[in-house]
Amino acid sequence: MRSIAEQQEVPYLLHFTPVINLPGIVKHGLLSRDKLAERGIPYASYESRLDGREDATSVSISRVSRQIFDRKRHKGGHPNWVVLRLNIQVLCTHECLFAWRNAATNEIQYPFRERNRPWAFYKMFDGSNEERNGLGPWFPTDPEAEVQVLKPIAPDCILEAIVDRHELVEAVQGILNCMPGDQRPVAVDASWGRIARG
């Protein structure tokens, strides 16, 4: 996985969540829904996972699907969201399933696929010249491609947070500052363009 990530120049992973979830993430890490339920940790979410993977945490490679992000923010009932940039080492240290399309599609749900293999990761960047036109090598071809991480992602994997309004910076920075080690910066992107470019 490391060699493919290096070949594709993948800079980071991304995960979006309501800001209300951030204190729990800083304390416990990113946990799948079944792990949250086991520990009795509340989680702000508006719907069950359409891919059926209650044992997985979804992250994106290099960009977030603006369509999925907008839909979840619209239906989620939470006004304040944060996008977390995560260390790509998660791809090497955690068991992952790679979905080159939206993980809820029939193509991905096909039961005999071994999506934890390097071929499945590489397939995320596969496509014709027309499909890849204008995309850097670090972007999956399908904007709805995702990685399903099957183990908890520790808080120290968080590199940075992105919010869409300056008035959220102080609160989000205060939460991130509860983590040991280097300070994680908080960036502002009013249009969320940094998370969906490509």
N, C-alpha and C positions, 0 to 999 in steps of 0.2 A: 504494500500500500504506500509505503514511504516513497519508493522510486516513482510510482505513478504520480503521486502528489507533487514531487519535485519536477518531474517531466512536464506536468501541466501547469507548473508555477502557481499552485493553489496557495493563497496567502492566509486564509482563515476560514473558519466555519461561522455560521450565524444562527441565532435562535431568538425568536421574538416571543414576548410574554407581557401580560399586564404588569405595570409597575408594582401593583399590590402583591405580586408573587416574589418580588426581588428579595425581601428580607429572608424568606424561606430558602431561596436559592443560595444566598450568601452563607447561610448557616448549614444547609444540608447538601448543597450541590443541585444539579439538574437531575431530577428523579422521574422515572416513568410513572404513569398514573397508578399502576398496581403497587409500586413501592410507596407512593404517597399514601394510598389507602391503607397499606399495611402499618404504616407509622402514624396514621391518624393526622396527617398534615393537610390542612385545607389548601385547596387549589382553585383559583378563579378560572373557570372555563365554561363555555356556553354549550358544548355539545360533546358527544362521545367521538372517539376517533373513527373516521370513515374507513381507515385501513384495517381496523380491528386489532391493532397492535398496542394493547394497553401496557405491554411490557417494554415499550420503546419510547425514547425521546427523539423527536424529529429535529434535525438540523439541516441547514442548507449550505452549499458550497459556494463561496465567493459572492453570492447574491441571494436575495429572498424573492420569491414570487410575489410581485406586487398585487396580483389578483387575489391570491390566497390571504395575504396579509390584510388587505383592505376588507375582504369578506369577514375575516375573524374579528377585526376591530369593529366593524359595523354591527355584527351580531353579538359581540361579546359583552356589551353593556358597560365596558370600562373605558373611561376617557383617556387614560394615561398609559402609554405603552413604551416599552424599551426593547431595543434590539441589542443582543449581546454578541460581541465578537469573541470567538473561542479559538484556542490553540489547535492547529491542525494535527498535533500529535495525538489527539483523540482518535483519529483514524487508524493509528498504529497500536495504541494501548488498549482500545476497547473493541469488543465484538460489535461489528456493524453489519447492517444489511443495506445494500445500495439499490436505490430505485431511480432508474434513468427517466421515468415518467412519474406522474403523481402516484404515490404508493397505494392509493385506493383503486387504481384502474385495473381492469381485467388482465392486461398485459403483465403487470407486476404481481398480481395476486395468483397467477398461475402456480399451482402447488408444487411442481417438481423443480423449480428453479433454486439453485444454491446461490442466493444473492449476497452471501458473505465472501465470495471469491473475488480475486483481483479482476477477472474478466468483467464482473458486474460493475465494479468501480470504473474501469476503463470505458465501459459502454456509456457512461454518463457523458463522456466527451466525444462520442462518436457521432457522425452525421456527414451529410453531403456538404460540398462547398457552399451551396445555396443556404442550407440550414445553419451553417456556421458563419455565414457572412457577417462581418462586423463584430464577432465575438472574440475576445481574448482567449488564449488557451486555458485559462483558469476558470472559465465559465462553463458549466454544463450546458449541453445543447438545448434541453428543455428547461424553461424557467421554473417548472414545477418539480424538477428532480429533487430528491431529498435523500438524506442518510438517516436510517433508523438505528440509533445507538442503544444497545441492549444492556449496558451497565451504567450505573450512576456516573455523572460527569462532575468531578470535584470542583469546588469553587475556584481553586487556583488555576483552572483552565480558562477563566474569564480574562480577556485582555483589555477590553474596552466596552463601554456602553454608548448607545446612540439614542437620543430622544429627539422629539420634533419641536420642543419649545424651550426657550431659555429658562422659564420659570420652573422647569423640572430638574435643572442641573444640580442645584444645591441639595435637594432631597435625595436624588439618585447617587450623587457623589458621597453624601453622608452614609448611605447604606453600603456602598462599595468600600468605603474606608474602614469598615468593620473587619475586612479581611486582612490577614497579615501580608507582609511583603510589600512590593512596590505598589504605589498608588495606580489604580486603574482610571484612566481619563474618561470623561464624559463629553461626547461630541454632540453638537446640535445640528440637525438637518431638517429644516422645516418641511421640505418636500419628500423626505425619506429617499431622496435620489441616490444617496451613497449605498443604500442597501439593495437597490433594484436596477442598477445601471447595467449596461451590456446590450 
